[in-house]
């Protein structure tokens, strides 16, 4: 969601570092991940490398939002997935990041994130999308001829992105563990007093009834004897 832009940008910048002008880097001169070409496009058309070195936080946010975040529809992607796609776009291009996300969610890989891609993404579990996307990203990076120069750093970066994206994908409130549901024993029911049995009369009452039977039997015997 768009509320994650500032947080996602902070995470991206941890991997981008500072000034870089490595001859093996096809992006050329960069400062905190912003290339000179993009700095000229969004901030200062006639900027020099020295201008790029002095880029401000506000200028950084402008470039990252307009060139990367908006391009991959970060504001409309689910939490966690937005950051994973955003970082992929910063590192390897918006079109590639979009195509790889589309490959994960099973829609046409045209490199343009639209309603079909967004709906398919939202229909899947966030962790599944994040893990599959990071796995595919690593396979892509290993196939580059610049892997020997940047492979160690890329591996650490994608590993960090995976962990942070999965954390962002979790709901704010910890869900109740299914194992903990219904484990508390219910209070014991109040004992129910059984109904008295007809044979459960007190001993005195039982003895009187027995003597009454004997008396009747003796009377009947004498009656027959007459």
LOMI-845863 format. One record per atom (N, C-alpha, C): y, x, z. Coordinates in steps of 0.02 Angstrom, whole numbers, plus 32768, in hexadecimal, padded with zeros to 4 digits. Each point is the difference from the previous one (the first is absolute). Layout:
# LOMI-845863
YXZ...
***
This chain:
# LOMI-845863
7FC5802A8000803B7FD68000803F802C8000803A7FE37FED803D80287FFA8015801E80427FEE7FE080378012801B80427FDF8043800C7FCF80137FD77FDD803F8008801F80397FD980367FF37FD9801A80357FD58017803D802780297FF58034801A803980267FC7802780217FD07FDC801B7FC6802080207FD680267FCD7FF57FE17FC67FD980217FCB8024803D7FE680427FFC7FFA802680397FE77FFB803B803080047FF380417FF9803680317FBC80227FF97FCC7FD97FF47FBD801D7FF97FFB80297FBF801E7FE77FCB7FFF80247FC18023804380088039800080208028803D80067FDD8035802A7FD27FEC802B7FDA803280267FD6802B7FD27FEA7FE37FC87FD680257FD1802980237FCA803C7FE77FF48029801C7FCB802180428013800D80088040801E803F8014804880077FE98017803E7FF68045800D7FEE800780157FB7802280377FF7800F80187FBD7FC2801E7FE07FF77FF27FBF7FC8801C7FDA801580087FB87FF0803A7FE6800D800E7FB97FC7802B7FE57FC27FE9800D7FC480267FEE7FF77FFD7FB47FF380397FE17FF980017FB77FC37FD87FE77FCE7FF6802B7FC57FDA7FEC80087FB5800A80377FED8020800C7FB9800D80227FE17FC37FDF7FD07FDE801F7FE27FC480407FD9800F800A7FED8040803C7FDB8012803E802A80027FF780428001803A802C8003801F800280468040800F800380238005804080017FBC80247FED8002803F80007FC28028801A800F8046801E7FCE801E8016800480457FE87FC280247FD4800A80307FE27FC880267FE07FCD7FD17FE1801A7FCA7FDD7FD57FD1802A7FE47FC98041800A8001802C7FE67FCC800B80367FCB7FEF7FF07FC3800B80317FCA804980007FEB801280367FE0804580057FE8800F7FC97FCD7FCE7FF07FD6800A7FCC7FCE800E7FBC80207FDA7FEF8034800B7FC0802280407FFF802880118039801C804080048025803A7FF37FD07FFC801C7FC580347FF47FCE80007FB77FE87FC57FE27FFD7FFA7FBC7FE6801C7FCD80317FF48009804080137FCC8030803C8012802D80128040800380358013802E803B80237FDE7FF380377FDE803780287FE37FEB801A7FBC801A7FE47FCB7FEA80117FBC8005804B7FEF80328022801A800A80477FEF7FEB802E80397FD27FE9802A7FEC8026803B7FDF80437FEC800C8032802A7FE180417FF77FC8800780347FDB80357FFD7FCC800D8032801F80068045803A801C800480228007804180127FBC801C80157FD27FD5800E7FBB80167FC07FE0801B7FCA800C7FDD7FC07FE280157FEB801B8045800C803F800D7FF0801E804180247FDC8039803C7FE57FF2802A7FE280337FF97FB480027FCC7FE47FE47FF77FB87FFD80037FE1804580227FC8800780077FDE80417FC67FCF800B7FFA7FE8803E7FCC7FCF800F800A7FBF7FD8803F7FEB7FFA800E7FC37FDB7FEE80087FB6800F803B7FE47FEF800D7FBA7FB480027FF77FDE801D80307FB780027FFE7FE37FB97FFD80187FD6802E7FE77FBB8003800E7FDB7FBF803A800C7FE280107FDF7FC17FCF80127FCA7FF180407FF97FD280177FCB7FBA7FE6800C7FE88006803E7FBB7FEB800F7FF77FB57FF880327FDA80167FF97FB87FFA80017FEA7FB7803180177FDA80087FE87FBC7FCC801D7FD07FEE803E80097FD380207FCF7FB67FF680117FF07FF9803F7FB97FFC80147FEF7FBC802080207FF080387FEE7FC5802680067FC07FD7803A7FF77FE080097FC47FD87FD27FFF7FC37FF3803B7FE57FD680047FC47FB97FE9800C7FE6800A803E7FBC7FEA80107FFF7FC08029803A7FDE800380067FC180257FEA8008804980188036801E7FEC800E804580117FC7803080367FDC7FF380147FC9802C7FCF7FC67FFF7FD77FFC7FCC7FD17FC87FF97FB88012800E7FF28040800A7FBC8016800F7FF17FF8804A7FC17FF580127FEE7FF98047800E8040802780097FF98041800C8039802C7FC980347FF98013803E7FFC7FD080367FFA7FF480117FB77FF07FCD7FD87FF6800B7FB9804380147FE080377FE28019804180117FE4800E804B80077FF1801D803A800B8047800A7FD1802B7FD77FC17FED7FFC7FCF80277FDA801380037FB680157FC87FE480157FFF7FB9804180257FF7802E7FF7802F804280217FFD7FF8804C7FFF7FD8801A802E7FF7804980037FDD801A7FC17FD07FDA7FE67FDE80127FC2803380047FC7802E7FCF7FFE80337FFF7FCB802E803C800580138012803D802C8039800B7FDE80407FE97FC18006800F7FDB803D7FF37FE880067FB77FEF7FC77FE17FE080037FBE801C7FD07FCD80367FDC8010801E7FD37FD07FF17FB7800E80327FD57FF37FF97FB9800F7FCB7FDE7FD4800080107FC07FD07FE17FD27FB8801080137FF4803E80127FBC801480147FEC7FDD8040802D7FFF80317FF17FDE803F7FF07FB77FF580277FE07FD47FF47FB97FF17FBC7FF67FDE7FEF802B7FD07FC17FF97FDD7FC5800A802F8006802F802D7FC8800D802E7FF87FC6803180387FE380167FFB7FC5802B7FDF7FC77FD980137FF77FC27FE37FCB7FD77FB5800B7FF67FEC803F7FF97FB9800F7FFA7FDA7FEE803F8020800A80397FE07FF080407FF67FB4800880337FD97FED7FFD7FB8800C7FE47FD97FC57FEF80237FC97FDC7FE17FC9802A7FD67FD0803D80177FF180287FDD7FCE801080317FC7801F7FE67FCC8011802A7FC6802D803A80167FEC803C7FEB8025803C80148037800F7FCD80377FDB80058037800A7FD180398029801F7FF88014803F803280298021803D7FDA80177FFE7FBE7FFD80397FD780167FE77FCE803480178007803C7FEB7FD3803680257FBE7FFA7FDA7FCB7FF7801C7FBD7FFA7FD97FCF802B80097FBF7FF37FDF7FCD80297FB4800780047FE080107FC87FB7800680007FE98038802E802280397FFB7FEE8039802A800E7FF1804980387FE2800F80127FF080457FD07FCE801F7FEE7FCC7FDA7FD27FCE801A7FBB801D800C7FE9802A7FD17FBE801F800880008030803C80378023800A8005802F80387FFF7FDB804380267FCA800380037FD9803F7FBF7FDD80107FD57FF67FCD7FC07FDE800B7FCB802F801C800E804180007FCF803080188013801980467FCF801B8023800E801E8041802A803E7FF780328007802A802F80387FF87FDC804480057FD5800680317FDD804080097FD780137FC37FE17FCE7FE17FD7800D7FC4802C801B7FC8803A7FE17FF5802D80167FCB80198047800E8015800C803E801B804280127FCD80377FF77FC47FF580187FCC80347FFB7FEC800D7FB87FF77FCB7FD97FED80097FBA803880227FD9803D7FED800D8039801E7FDD8005804B80107FF98012803F8004804680147FC580297FE27FC67FE17FFD7FC680237FE1800D800D7FB6801A7FCF7FDD800E80097FB9803880327FF580307FFE802C803780307FFB7FE8804780077FD2800C802E7FE5804280097FD880177FC37FDB7FD37FE27FDA80137FC3803080137FC880377FDB7FFB803280117FCD801E8045800C8012800E803E8020803F80117FD1803B7FF47FC17FF780107FD080377FF67FF780117FB6800F7FD27FD57FF8800C7FB8803C80217FE08036800B8026803B801F7FE37FF9804C7FFD801E801E7FCC7FFB80497FFA802B80248034802B7FDB80248028801E80357FDE7FFA80457FC27FE780007FDC7FF9803F7FF9804380257FF280377FDE7FFA803F8025803F80138026803A7FEC7FE6803F8011802180137FD080387FF07FC07FF680197FCD802F7FC87FD880227FC180107FF17FC97FD7801A7FFE7FF9804B800C803780247FFD7FFD804980357FD0801C803C80077FE680367FD480177FF57FB87FED7FE77FF47FC47FF27FBB7FEA7FCB7FE0802B7FCC802680107FCA7FE5802A801B7FEB80448029802B801E801D7FEF8041802E7FC37FFA80247FFD7FC9802F7FC87FF77FDB7FBD7FFB7FCE7FFD7FD57FDB7FC17FF67FDC7FEC80407FE6803180247FDF7FF2803F80327FE18032803C801C800280337FE4802C80177FBB7FEB80067FF67FBE80137FBE7FE67FCC7FCC80127FC180117FF77FCA7FD1800F80047FEA804A80068031802D80017FF08047803D7FD58012803A80137FE7803D7FDA80117FFF7FBB7FE17FE77FFA7FC27FFE7FBF7FDE7FD17FD080247FC7801A80167FD17FD68024801D7FE880428028802B802080217FED803E80357FCA7FF3802680087FCA80337FCE7FEF7FE07FBD7FEE7FC380037FE67FDF7FC27FEA7FE77FD680397FFC801E803C7FE77FDA803980367FCF80187FEA7FC5801780317FD0801B8020801B803F803D7FE9800E80258017803A7FDB7FF180417FE37FC580037FDA7FEC803C7FB780127FF67FE4802480317FBA80137FFA7FD57FC280017FD37FFA7FCE7FD57FC57FFF7FCE800180397FEA7FC680147FCE7FFB80347FBD80167FE47FE0802E80217FC080187FE97FCC7FC980057FD87FF57FCA7FCD7FCC80037FCF800A80397FF5804080127FD0800E803580187FE9804480447FFA8005801B7FED804280077FB580087FF67FDB7FCA80097FB880037FC37FE08021800B7FD980357FC97FDC80217FD58029802D8018803E80127FD7802A802B800B7FF0804A80377FDF8010800C7FEE80477FD37FC780137FDD800980377FD27FCC801780267FC380187FED7FC47FEC80227FC480187FF07FF58049802C7FDE80257FF37FF480477FC07FD780097FDC801180357FC17FDD800D800E7FB6800F7FD97FD37FE4800D7FB9800C7FF27FEF804980247FCF80197FF57FEA80467FBA7FE480067FDE801180377FBC7FE880097FFE7FB480037FD17FE37FDE7FF87FB77FFF7FCB7FED803380127FD4802F7FD07FEA80347FCF7FD07FE17FBF801080027FCF7FD47FE17FFC7FBC80247FEF7FCE7FDA7FF77FBE801E7FC38000802C80047FDD803A7FC68000802E7FC47FDD7FE17FC5801D800C7FC37FE37FE67FE87FCA80307FDF7FCC7FE77FE67FCC802C7FCF801B80347FE080397FF17FCF801C802E80208032802F804180077FFC802180338028801E7FE4803F7FE37FC9801E801B7FE3803D7FF4802F803A80297FF880347FF9802B803A7FBC7FF880217FEC8031802A7FBD7FFE801E7FF47FC3802C80347FEA80277FF67FC7802C7FF37FC17FD780287FF67FCD7FF87FC57FD67FBD80017FDC7FE8803A7FED7FBF80057FDE7FC67FF0802E80048016803F7FCB7FF380307FFA7FB5801080397FDF80087FFF7FB8800E7FE07FDA7FC7800E80157FC47FE37FDE7FC67FB4800A7FFF7FE8803C80147FB8800F80017FDD7FD58036801F7FFB803B7FE17FD780357FFE7FB67FED80347FEB7FDA80007FBB7FEA7FC67FF17FD17FEE80307FD67FC87FF87FD27FBE7FFC80277FF9802C80337FC2800080287FF87FBD802580387FE6801B7FFD7FC180257FE97FC87FD2801B7FFE7FC47FED7FCC7FD07FB680067FED7FE7803F7FFA7FBA80097FEE7FD27FE880378011800E80417FD67FEC80387FFF7FB38004803B7FE37FF680047FB680047FD67FE17FCA8000801C7FC57FD87FE57FC97FB68007800F7FEB803780217FB9800C800F7FE77FCC8032802A7FF580367FEB7FCE80327FFE7FBA7FE0802D7FF47FD480017FBF7FDF7FC17FF47FD87FE880337FDF7FC27FFA7FD87FC37FFA802E80048023803D7FC87FFF802F7FF37FBC801E80337FD780077FF97FBD80197FDB7FD57FCF
***
